[in-house]
Amino acid sequence: MSEEDEYLLSLNENQLRNIVIVPLLKHMGLRDVIEYHGGSAEKGKDVIGFYQGPLNDRHYVAVVAKAVDIHGSVSKRGSATETLMQAEQALNEPYTDIYGLKEVTIDECWILTSGEIKNTAIESIRGKLAKSNLDKLVRFIDRSKLIRLISDHMPSFWQRERRLLHFAHEVKAPLVGLQSNVSFLQRRWQSLPPERLEQKIEGIKCDIGLVWHLIETFVLVEQKDLPIRPERTNYRNLVLKALSMVPPESRQRVTVKLGDFQQNASAIMADRRLTEHAISCLLDNALRYSTQNVTIEERSDSNGSIALLVIQDSGIGIPSGVEERIFEPGYRAPNAQALTVTGMGMGLAVARRILRQHQGDVKLVRQSDPTEFALCLPMA
């Protein structure tokens, strides 16, 4: 399986729409492309845009986006039946163009998936649509065709552009949360009890921290040389700073076991900002993929020359065969892809890069029951 196949399979439907389909349609020349998914008026129209015709007429295209294989027959319950229903809704239900402020009909429907589309499903869907003379308005795009379209219209996507789009998608959620909390405080801050006001302010701080974390992760992936400014410090200070950026509800799941060494023995030489970021990446990874408690523990190697910071969780674990691939930028293990949990797949790569710049490393110590990652830095 190619890297392109693996990447598309790693996306959930929301990511597929926002990171791939919307920018792809724009690169293909469609105008006013928007994600239309989620509203009561959606009616199968996950993404919508239009071509400008030779007579200045608009040719509207609706995309039914799926992140699963489409198979079976429309006479039975399954992905083919659901896809048919969405295609019929897209073509039959009018659409109110939010830019032109008028009601229009969809001229073409693309059934697009990051999975495979079986020929039996295509024939079954076309046969059903033919009864309403809609079969000629439908185009089927499976993963292999999607990869070709991306390569033809967004050739830089496979190298760099996808990371930028992924970042933009991930940063949207905390920005929306930040906007919501600020708007709420503007209207209600005078009437809020102190504890509620403090809670809202804490939420704003966490959203700002998450935005900066995502920005810094993206910048560190793209940056060729990391400017390391080491100074004498210890893991305790770095962990406490990283924990301060974790939302309170997640922070309650973290158990910290630090300070077991003598102060001079546990000292390390590290760039505070970058090492804090590496710890945050590993901590975020542990909390993201585990609903149980996460433990942060300080250890040393058998020679007493390396200070280890072990982050332990009882989450989904790391499958065999991908122990090194999880440190590749953008890679997400198959069991992580199967979850609804999102992520850029950059945290482990950035953390390892930072530690190796310090003549240290990030290592997978234990794959599951529990999973353990260790930050390894020489003692000062």
Number of C-alpha atoms within 10 A of each C-alpha: 5 6 10 16 15 16 16 19 20 25 22 19 18 18 19 21 25 18 22 20 23 21 20 21 24 17 15 14 14 19 16 16 19 18 18 18 18 11 9 6 13 17 22 25 27 24 22 26 23 21 17 13 9 7 6 8 10 16 16 20 25 27 28 24 24 21 22 17 16 26 19 21 19 23 11 10 10 13 19 24 20 14 22 23 16 22 26 20 16 27 22 15 16 14 21 13 15 10 7 9 9 9 10 15 17 22 17 21 26 19 22 26 26 28 19 17 22 15 12 15 20 21 15 19 24 20 15 16 19 13 9 10 11 19 18 11 17 22 14 14 19 20 20 14 15 22 17 12 17 21 14 13 16 19 13 12 17 15 8 11 14 19 21 16 17 20 19 16 17 19 17 12 14 19 16 12 16 21 13 13 17 17 12 12 15 10 9 11 15 10 10 12 9 11 9 12 16 12 12 19 16 16 20 21 17 20 24 16 18 20 19 13 18 20 14 15 22 20 13 19 19 13 10 8 9 12 11 15 12 15 13 12 19 22 25 18 12 20 20 12 17 21 19 14 18 22 17 14 8 16 15 11 15 21 14 16 14 17 14 11 13 8 10 11 16 25 20 19 16 27 20 20 14 23 23 20 23 26 26 23 22 23 24 16 18 26 21 15 17 16 14 14 17 25 18 21 19 20 20 19 11 7 6 13 14 20 25 24 24 25 26 26 26 20 20 18 20 19 14 9 9 13 14 10 13 20 22 15 16 20 21 23 19 14 12 20 18 13 13 11 10 18 19 20 21 23 29 23 22 27 26 22 19 24 20 15 15 20 10 19 18 25 17 17 15 15 16 15 12 15 21 23 22 23 26 23 25 20 20 17
